[in-house]
Amino acid sequence: MATVSDPSQTRFFNFSAGPATLPLPVLQRAQQELLNLPGAGASVLEISHRSRDFVEILESTTRNLTELLSLPDNYKVIYLQGGSRLQFSMVPMNFLRGSEKPADYVTTGSWGKKALVEAKKEGPVNLAWDGKSEKYNRVPTDAELQLTPGAPYTYITSNETIEGVQFATEPATGDSPLVCDASSDFLCRPLPIEKYGLIYACAQKNAGPAGVTLVIIREDLLERGADTLPGYLNYRQHFENDSMFNTPPTFAIYLVDLIAQWLLKDMGGLEKVYELNQKKAACLYEEIDRSDGFYQGHAIDSSRSLMNVTFRLPSDELQSQFISEAAKRNLVSLKGHRSVGGIRASIYNAMPMEGVIALQEFMQDFHEQHSS
């Protein structure tokens, strides 16, 4: 169990899907600097977004993200607000509006479906693959994709938090720019960024707190947004104004920078993070697999998420008991999404191995007590 300096303030192992657990060293540093950001004479919550102190934070954040992801010079980082919900509309507004050819959408779960609904408001859409008939328990193979030649973009959700389904590799989309909602697995592993036209993440999973959305866009795609778009909805406006077209979410960006520093310096970069994430996920999936069906995983093996382990128990009554008894061991926020039920253990970057092992041991004990 994670603890803070005051032993009376116990931190539970928080398996929430988001806003999610944050790295303890990051929280402690933010706590230390909250009243007085070094050199600023004021809290980071109080300084102007135009001040040199905040500009340095913004530049540091971009620099550290660039190093983490090995971003080429022709990829730009933009900091927005509005979360994925805004991006569901902003992507087709910039890339689909006025197009005669449809954008391709690959739907592997709940969030991809929501993005599809918004895209249809802006232009023609081709449903290149839909996992509905299989209850969204996997991602497609490249051979299954029915792509449109010359599509303005192809849209995927890299990790579906509700269903616990994740792309292990990027789909082949040819000349069509790959657009990706990576909100729930951003920074969990290295990325071949050159395969993407645009990738975005609302930060309240791996990258930071709720309130900031990171957009990484290939520079040539900035020109696609029409000048007739409302200013805030045009990616180019944000790039040209250094993410200060409006007042940015300063404190959230500051925390993104602290997390990027933690990933680089404490964790050793994304290769090391990926190795640890694989080990954490393996602990829970192995427990599911050896339970003889007591724990029923949702995703098929090849599509299992490293970030959100989803499963069910033999009855709703047992699931409620599982959640209640887990909480007594300080293992919290394990209830599945309200739309699907079941159990969901979100094990983002900041979830320590100790927390995963504690959950694995609880799963073993619960199975032994309740198996027939």
JOPERA-V58567 format. One line per field, one symbol per residue. psi: psi as a letter, one per 20 degrees, with the letter a starting at -180 (. if undefined). Layout:
BEGIN
psi = ???
END
This chain:
BEGIN
psi = pqrahoiinpprookqipqrqqpghghgghghighnppihjrqhiiqqiiqhghhhgghgggghhgggjlprhjpqpqoariahghhhhhghhhihpiqhqqqppoojaghhghhgghhhiiaqppnhqpjghjkljrqrrhhipnqppkqhrpprohoohgilpqphrqqpjcipppppokhijpjirqpmhiiqgpprppikfhiarqhqpppopphhihihpqiiqqghjohhghghjlkkhrornghggghgghgggghgggijrhghgggghggghhghhhhghjjkigpoqgqrgijpqihooprrrhqhghghhggghghhjkorliprqhiibbqooomrhioqhhgghhgghgggggghhiq.
END
